[in-house]
Amino acid sequence: MLAHRAWATFLVTRRGAIERALAARLGDAYPRASAAEAEALRRFRSFAGAQLGRPSAGAPALDGLRADRDATARLVDAWCAVAAEHAGERAAELAGLLAPLRERFRTALLGNEVGHEVRRAARVPRRAVRGAIDRIADPFLAVDVDDGRIADANPAAATLLGVTREALLGAAVEPHVAPEARSAFATEVEALAESAVPRRFATRFVDARGASIAAEVHASRIATGERVLAILVARVP
């Protein structure tokens, strides 16, 4: 079995062949080099190569990227499929390594999109903010990093936690985190007060019935004129 680092080298050395095969497969749907989705694919390739070569390489670099999330996801999926095909008899092995990286990238894209939506909506009436986050299918919480209170939430978060959305707004986030996870959760949120680097961590929420819910959280931040908000998008297995 090839080591992860060898797979990173494989993807670099076969990049041209993979790209040509991808272009042939997608035809007119293959994005132009200047398209935002093409840039997103380049960033995924860099992220995948870095993670395979060094698993602690960190989160995807998405600063300034404004690509369509669904179109990018389809493009990345197609690239991963073509890359696996080029691995020949080891196709399943490479596909297995790329699958979690693809999901991490997809989650990071969602967090990036949420940040753009909230920043844009912050310049218009409150109902527009609601409209922006209502379009996010995954549970979403915006938490003030200074006082730990929930500045906004979407219906998916309310459903996950078993409460109404109105009950979440302005409430402390801590009671909605399982007791054993609160310290680590607070550390992750507080880190966003010092750095804009996106974070990804596992945690456990607790719903209104007291049931513990495992989740993977993609965390980023936005700074308004008055405060810094941690933007938390949860992925529940």
C-alpha positions as a Python dict, from the first residue, in 0.01 Angstrom:
ca = {
    (1, 'M'): (0, 0, 0),
    (2, 'L'): (135, 340, -91),
    (3, 'A'): (195, 573, 202),
    (4, 'H'): (-8, 892, 222),
    (5, 'R'): (296, 1099, 127),
    (6, 'A'): (343, 886, -183),
    (7, 'W'): (-17, 953, -279),
    (8, 'A'): (48, 1327, -249),
    (9, 'T'): (339, 1286, -491),
    (10, 'F'): (120, 1077, -721),
    (11, 'L'): (-140, 1354, -743),
    (12, 'V'): (125, 1611, -828),
    (13, 'T'): (297, 1403, -1094),
    (14, 'R'): (-30, 1292, -1255),
    (15, 'R'): (-201, 1629, -1228),
    (16, 'G'): (-182, 1707, -1600),
    (17, 'A'): (-323, 1370, -1703),
    (18, 'I'): (-601, 1395, -1448),
    (19, 'E'): (-692, 1744, -1565),
    (20, 'R'): (-703, 1639, -1931),
    (21, 'A'): (-922, 1341, -1850),
    (22, 'L'): (-1150, 1560, -1638),
    (23, 'A'): (-1185, 1816, -1918),
    (24, 'A'): (-1270, 1541, -2165),
    (25, 'R'): (-1529, 1395, -1929),
    (26, 'L'): (-1702, 1724, -1847),
    (27, 'G'): (-1687, 1878, -2193),
    (28, 'D'): (-1865, 2214, -2199),
    (29, 'A'): (-1924, 2188, -1825),
    (30, 'Y'): (-1550, 2209, -1758),
    (31, 'P'): (-1491, 2558, -1613),
    (32, 'R'): (-1263, 2813, -1772),
    (33, 'A'): (-931, 2867, -1596),
    (34, 'S'): (-1048, 3210, -1481),
    (35, 'A'): (-1374, 3080, -1329),
    (36, 'A'): (-1418, 3083, -952),
    (37, 'E'): (-1496, 2711, -956),
    (38, 'A'): (-1165, 2638, -1131),
    (39, 'E'): (-989, 2835, -859),
    (40, 'A'): (-1180, 2636, -598),
    (41, 'L'): (-1061, 2311, -758),
    (42, 'R'): (-701, 2436, -750),
    (43, 'R'): (-742, 2507, -380),
    (44, 'F'): (-888, 2163, -322),
    (45, 'R'): (-593, 2003, -499),
    (46, 'S'): (-355, 2202, -280),
    (47, 'F'): (-550, 2111, 32),
    (48, 'A'): (-564, 1741, -58),
    (49, 'G'): (-195, 1728, -141),
    (50, 'A'): (-101, 1905, 180),
    (51, 'Q'): (-322, 1679, 393),
    (52, 'L'): (-192, 1361, 235),
    (53, 'G'): (165, 1478, 277),
    (54, 'R'): (116, 1618, 626),
    (55, 'P'): (-221, 1549, 799),
    (56, 'S'): (-173, 1844, 1034),
    (57, 'A'): (-151, 2088, 740),
    (58, 'G'): (-469, 2266, 849),
    (59, 'A'): (-796, 2384, 698),
    (60, 'P'): (-857, 2466, 331),
    (61, 'A'): (-751, 2815, 225),
    (62, 'L'): (-1070, 2982, 102),
    (63, 'D'): (-998, 3350, 162),
    (64, 'G'): (-1154, 3564, -109),
    (65, 'L'): (-1314, 3268, -287),
    (66, 'R'): (-1668, 3329, -414),
    (67, 'A'): (-1739, 3008, -606),
    (68, 'D'): (-2079, 2845, -639),
    (69, 'R'): (-2083, 2579, -367),
    (70, 'D'): (-2290, 2317, -551),
    (71, 'A'): (-2102, 2358, -880),
    (72, 'T'): (-1772, 2337, -695),
    (73, 'A'): (-1880, 2024, -509),
    (74, 'R'): (-1970, 1854, -838),
    (75, 'L'): (-1638, 1957, -990),
    (76, 'V'): (-1438, 1829, -692),
    (77, 'D'): (-1636, 1503, -692),
    (78, 'A'): (-1559, 1453, -1061),
    (79, 'W'): (-1190, 1531, -1008),
    (80, 'C'): (-1168, 1280, -723),
    (81, 'A'): (-1334, 1013, -938),
    (82, 'V'): (-1093, 1073, -1226),
    (83, 'A'): (-793, 1079, -991),
    (84, 'A'): (-897, 745, -846),
    (85, 'E'): (-932, 597, -1194),
    (86, 'H'): (-573, 699, -1268),
    (87, 'A'): (-464, 499, -963),
    (88, 'G'): (-551, 178, -1145),
    (89, 'E'): (-570, -122, -913),
    (90, 'R'): (-537, 110, -613),
    (91, 'A'): (-838, 321, -716),
    (92, 'A'): (-1041, 224, -409),
    (93, 'E'): (-752, 311, -178),
    (94, 'L'): (-711, 661, -320),
    (95, 'A'): (-1087, 718, -332),
    (96, 'G'): (-1104, 625, 37),
    (97, 'L'): (-832, 875, 125),
    (98, 'L'): (-990, 1155, -78),
    (99, 'A'): (-1346, 1105, 51),
    (100, 'P'): (-1299, 1263, 398),
    (101, 'L'): (-1091, 1544, 246),
    (102, 'R'): (-1367, 1612, -2),
    (103, 'E'): (-1619, 1633, 285),
    (104, 'R'): (-1395, 1866, 483),
    (105, 'F'): (-1360, 2091, 181),
    (106, 'R'): (-1736, 2088, 123),
    (107, 'T'): (-1798, 2183, 487),
    (108, 'A'): (-1539, 2461, 465),
    (109, 'L'): (-1711, 2594, 151),
    (110, 'L'): (-2038, 2603, 341),
    (111, 'G'): (-1880, 2798, 626),
    (112, 'N'): (-1723, 3035, 375),
    (113, 'E'): (-2061, 3088, 208),
    (114, 'V'): (-2229, 3152, 542),
    (115, 'G'): (-1973, 3418, 622),
    (116, 'H'): (-2033, 3594, 291),
    (117, 'E'): (-2409, 3578, 337),
    (118, 'V'): (-2400, 3716, 689),
    (119, 'R'): (-2158, 3995, 599),
    (120, 'R'): (-2379, 4098, 309),
    (121, 'A'): (-2699, 4069, 510),
    (122, 'A'): (-2552, 4273, 796),
    (123, 'R'): (-2576, 4581, 573),
    (124, 'V'): (-2952, 4543, 524),
    (125, 'P'): (-3254, 4497, 755),
    (126, 'R'): (-3269, 4215, 1007),
    (127, 'R'): (-3517, 4015, 797),
    (128, 'A'): (-3246, 3983, 529),
    (129, 'V'): (-3009, 3829, 782),
    (130, 'R'): (-3278, 3576, 862),
    (131, 'G'): (-3326, 3503, 495),
    (132, 'A'): (-2953, 3447, 446),
    (133, 'I'): (-2908, 3190, 719),
    (134, 'D'): (-3241, 3018, 655),
    (135, 'R'): (-3091, 2899, 326),
    (136, 'I'): (-2824, 2701, 511),
    (137, 'A'): (-2935, 2338, 541),
    (138, 'D'): (-2688, 2243, 816),
    (139, 'P'): (-2731, 2364, 1174),
    (140, 'F'): (-2585, 2714, 1204),
    (141, 'L'): (-2508, 2927, 1509),
    (142, 'A'): (-2352, 3272, 1527),
    (143, 'V'): (-2199, 3316, 1872),
    (144, 'D'): (-2060, 3635, 2019),
    (145, 'V'): (-1702, 3545, 2114),
    (146, 'D'): (-1701, 3791, 2404),
    (147, 'D'): (-2007, 3682, 2599),
    (148, 'G'): (-2083, 3341, 2448),
    (149, 'R'): (-2440, 3434, 2357),
    (150, 'I'): (-2614, 3322, 2041),
    (151, 'A'): (-2657, 3618, 1805),
    (152, 'D'): (-2836, 3415, 1540),
    (153, 'A'): (-2938, 3062, 1453),
    (154, 'N'): (-3121, 2889, 1173),
    (155, 'P'): (-3418, 2651, 1185),
    (156, 'A'): (-3188, 2351, 1142),
    (157, 'A'): (-3005, 2443, 1463),
    (158, 'A'): (-3334, 2485, 1649),
    (159, 'T'): (-3448, 2143, 1528),
    (160, 'L'): (-3118, 1982, 1629),
    (161, 'L'): (-3138, 2126, 1980),
    (162, 'G'): (-3510, 2065, 2022),
    (163, 'V'): (-3602, 2425, 2100),
    (164, 'T'): (-3756, 2715, 1912),
    (165, 'R'): (-3537, 2952, 1723),
    (166, 'E'): (-3663, 3238, 1936),
    (167, 'A'): (-3544, 3056, 2249),
    (168, 'L'): (-3192, 3039, 2107),
    (169, 'L'): (-3155, 3406, 2018),
    (170, 'G'): (-2973, 3593, 2292),
    (171, 'A'): (-2929, 3279, 2503),
    (172, 'A'): (-2594, 3148, 2621),
    (173, 'V'): (-2458, 2875, 2397),
    (174, 'E'): (-2299, 2679, 2685),
    (175, 'P'): (-2618, 2502, 2807),
    (176, 'H'): (-2660, 2362, 2456),
    (177, 'V'): (-2317, 2197, 2468),
    (178, 'A'): (-2273, 1866, 2653),
    (179, 'P'): (-2100, 1923, 2991),
    (180, 'E'): (-1798, 1709, 2902),
    (181, 'A'): (-1742, 1912, 2583),
    (182, 'R'): (-1788, 2264, 2719),
    (183, 'S'): (-1428, 2341, 2805),
    (184, 'A'): (-1294, 2239, 2465),
    (185, 'F'): (-1586, 2412, 2289),
    (186, 'A'): (-1515, 2738, 2473),
    (187, 'T'): (-1146, 2715, 2384),
    (188, 'E'): (-1229, 2679, 2014),
    (189, 'V'): (-1467, 2977, 2017),
    (190, 'E'): (-1225, 3193, 2215),
    (191, 'A'): (-949, 3115, 1966),
    (192, 'L'): (-1153, 3291, 1698),
    (193, 'A'): (-1127, 3611, 1898),
    (194, 'E'): (-753, 3608, 1838),
    (195, 'S'): (-730, 3464, 1487),
    (196, 'A'): (-939, 3461, 1170),
    (197, 'V'): (-799, 3121, 1068),
    (198, 'P'): (-1095, 2879, 1022),
    (199, 'R'): (-1111, 2593, 1268),
    (200, 'R'): (-1261, 2245, 1262),
    (201, 'F'): (-1335, 2042, 1571),
    (202, 'A'): (-1550, 1764, 1710),
    (203, 'T'): (-1795, 1842, 1988),
    (204, 'R'): (-2116, 1722, 2148),
    (205, 'F'): (-2433, 1926, 2173),
    (206, 'V'): (-2720, 1845, 2405),
    (207, 'D'): (-3087, 1883, 2312),
    (208, 'A'): (-3382, 1988, 2525),
    (209, 'R'): (-3438, 1629, 2639),
    (210, 'G'): (-3079, 1596, 2755),
    (211, 'A'): (-2969, 1371, 2469),
    (212, 'S'): (-2606, 1413, 2364),
    (213, 'I'): (-2545, 1474, 1992),
    (214, 'A'): (-2204, 1425, 1831),
    (215, 'A'): (-2116, 1683, 1566),
    (216, 'E'): (-1825, 1810, 1363),
    (217, 'V'): (-1810, 2189, 1357),
    (218, 'H'): (-1654, 2413, 1097),
    (219, 'A'): (-1586, 2745, 1267),
    (220, 'S'): (-1496, 3078, 1111),
    (221, 'R'): (-1548, 3432, 1221),
    (222, 'I'): (-1681, 3763, 1101),
    (223, 'A'): (-1617, 4102, 1257),
    (224, 'T'): (-1894, 4359, 1249),
    (225, 'G'): (-1845, 4716, 1362),
    (226, 'E'): (-1935, 4627, 1719),
    (227, 'R'): (-1838, 4265, 1783),
    (228, 'V'): (-1676, 3946, 1660),
    (229, 'L'): (-1903, 3652, 1584),
    (230, 'A'): (-1800, 3289, 1567),
    (231, 'I'): (-1981, 3131, 1273),
    (232, 'L'): (-2042, 2766, 1359),
    (233, 'V'): (-2173, 2521, 1100),
    (234, 'A'): (-2236, 2173, 1238),
    (235, 'R'): (-2226, 1846, 1049),
    (236, 'V'): (-2406, 1567, 1234),
    (237, 'P'): (-2308, 1211, 1131),
}
